[in-house]
Amino acid sequence: MTRAGRQKELDSREDLFKLTARRMLLEDGYQNMSISRVAQATGFSKKTVYQFFGSKEELVVALGLQCWEKLLDTVQKAARFPGRPRERLAAFGGMMIYRSEYNDEDHSILSLIDAEAVLNRVPACQRALVKQYDQAVFQTVLKIINEAVALGDLEFKADDTPEGLAFTLWVMMDGCLSAGMGCVPFREVGIENPAAEVVRSGHRLLDGYNWRPLSWEHDYGEVSRHSRKILCETLDKKAGLA
């Protein structure tokens, strides 16, 4: 077998292990997923699986990195959305929420990595990659904010900073997505659409910063709908539906 052929075989085997582990993780939970079960389900020995992943935690984080890669692609699409910075930020929120709704399995895996603290049990190279993806999302939000400042759409006063606002927006979005994965009975406490509530609160926050155009000066709802449509078309094409 040629070197290229051998590498193709190895890549195919690794993909099989990841696909099997992902299914087990989502169907049976973290505690019930194991290297032994992945080996048994794929017809390979545990030794073979361990040649690719040194531990169960490494395999789970490898799945998380796949999710992060797809998420970052969405973030980059939002950053390229045409319009002024606040429109791009609205597109960012719309796309992030839609991706979570479209594929909540990915968000479940990303949440699991944090919840189970598996990052503390994997090699530094994997932790560095997760940090890199995390920072890329934050830097995208920060870049949009700085562009608004440069254009004169946004001015900071006193102790307010672009980094502080970026952090607040990031926490709001992450909290919204995480809450959606929990067991809170939103309707029972009078919340019909949690994502819409967060979006409204986000716009009130940005209006408080006097980030122009203000919420009543522009149809940000249309921006969100347009951005979601763009992402929907992209995801459907990748899924072979269009």
N, C-alpha and C positions, 0 to 999 in steps of 0.2 A: 504494500500500500504506500502511495506517495505521502509526503509530509502534509500536503494540502488535504488529501483524503483523510489522513489520520486526524488532523485538526477538525475537519468537518464532523467526523464521527464523535470526537470528544465534545464538541459544541452541542451536537444533537443529544448526547447523553446528559449533559448538564441541563439542557432545556427540559428534558424529560423529568429529571429529578425535581426541578423547580416547579414544573406544572403539577406534578403529583403532590408535592409538599404544599403548594398553594391550595389545592382542593381539600387536602386534609385539614389544613389550618382553618379554612373558612367553614368547613362542615363539622369538624370535630373539636376545634379549639386548640389553643396553644399547648395545653397540658397533655393532650392526647396525640399530638403529632410527635414523631420521633424518627431518628435516622433508621432505626430497625424497620419501622412500618413503611418508610419510603423505599427502602431496599426490597422489602418483601413485595410491595405493590408493583414495583418495576421489574422484578425478576433478577435483580443484581444483588451482589453480596454487600454487607455493611462496609467492608473494606473498600469496595469500589466507590461507594457514595462518599466515604471519608476522604477519598483521594481528591474530591472536588470541594468538599465542605468539612472543615475540621471539627465542627460541632453543629448541634441543632440550632444554636443561636446564629451561627454564621449563615446557615441556610435561610433562616427567617429574615435576617438583615439583607441578604441577597435579593429576596423577594421584595423587601421594602425599597431597595435601590431601584428596582424595576418600576415601582410605583412612583418614586420620586422623579424618575426620568420622564415619565408621561405627564406628571404634574408640572414639571418645569417647562415642557413644551407648551402647555396651556398658558402658563404665566407669560412666556415670550410672545405668544399670539396676542394676549391682552396688551402687552407693552407696545405692539405695533398697530393697535387699533387707531384709525384716523380720528383726529380731533384734538381738542385742547387737553392738557394734563388731567383735569378732573374727569373728563369723559373717559380717558384711558383707565383711570382708577375705577370708575363705575363699570367699565368693561371687565376689568380685573375681577371685581366682586361677582359680577354676573357669571363669568366663565367658571370661577372657582366653585360657586354654588351649584351650577349646572353639572360640572364634572362630578361633584360629590353625589348628586342625585342620579346621574347616568351610570356611575360605577362606584357605588358605595363600598364595594369589596376592597378597592385600593385604599380607601381612607381607613377602613377597618384594620388593614394590615399596618398602615403607618401609625395608627393609634396604639396598636398592640405593641409595637416596638418600644414606645415610650412607657406604656403601662407596665410592661413586664421587665423593664430596665435591662433588656437583652444587650443593649449597646455596651454595657460594662463588661460583657463576657466575650466580646469579639475582638479581632486584631485591630490595631490602631489604624491600619489602612482603610478598613471598613468604616470606622468611626469618622475618619477624616472625610470620606466621601459623603456620608450623611450630613455632616456639618457643612460641606461645600454646597450641597443642594439647598439646605436650609438657608444659608446665607444668600444664595442666589435669589431666592424668593424675596427675602427681606430687602436686598439691594435693589430689586426691581421696583418695589414700592417706594423706596427712598429716592430712586432716580426720578420717578414721576413727580414726587413732591418737589425735588430740587429744580426740575424743569418748570414747574408752576411758579416757583420763586423767581427764576431767571426771566420768565415772561411777564412778571408783575401781577400774576393772577393771585398770588399768595404772599403775605408778609407776616413775619413772626415778630411777636412782641415779648418783652421781658425775658423770662426764662424758657420760653417755648423754643423748641428746636425741630428741625426736619426729622432727626433721628427719633425724638420722642413721639412725634405724630405717627411716624412709620411703625414704631413699636405698638402704639395704641391700636392702630388699624389692623395690624397683623394679629394681635391678640383677640380683637373682636371677631375677625374672620375665623381664626382657628377655633375659638370658643364656640362659635356658631356651628361649625362643621362637627366638632366633637360632641356637642350637645345633641345633635341630630342622631348620633350613633348610640346615645344613651337610652335610658328607660323613663325619662321624664314625661308624664302625661300632659303634653302641652295643651291640648284642647280642654282638658279638665280644669286647667288653671286660666282658661280664657285666651290662649294664644293659638290662633288658627294656622298662622304661617310664620314660624320662627325666623326663617331666613329674611322674610320681608320686614320683620320687626328690627332685625339687625341692620338691614340696609337703610331703613328710615332713620334709625339712631345714628348711623354713620353719616348720613347727609346732614343731620342736625349738628353733629360734631363739626363737620367741614364748614357749615354755614357759620358756626361760632368762630371759626378761624377766619371768616370772611374770604373763603376760597372761591373765587369767581370762575365761571358763572355760578351764582347761587342757585339753590335747588328750585326756586320758583322762577328763575330766569331761563331755565333750560329743561328740556324733556329728558331727564336721565333715565326714566323708565324705558323710553324707546332705545336709548343707548344700551341698556342692559338686555333688552329683548333682541336687539341686533347682534350683540356680542354672543349671546347664547345660541342664536341661529347659526352664526359662523362656526362656533365650536361644534354644534350638533352636526352640521354638514361634514365637518372634518372627521369627527368620530365615526359617523356612519360610513364614510368612504373607507376608513381604516378597517371597519368591521365587514366591509364588502357588501354594504347595503345600498350603496349608491354608485 
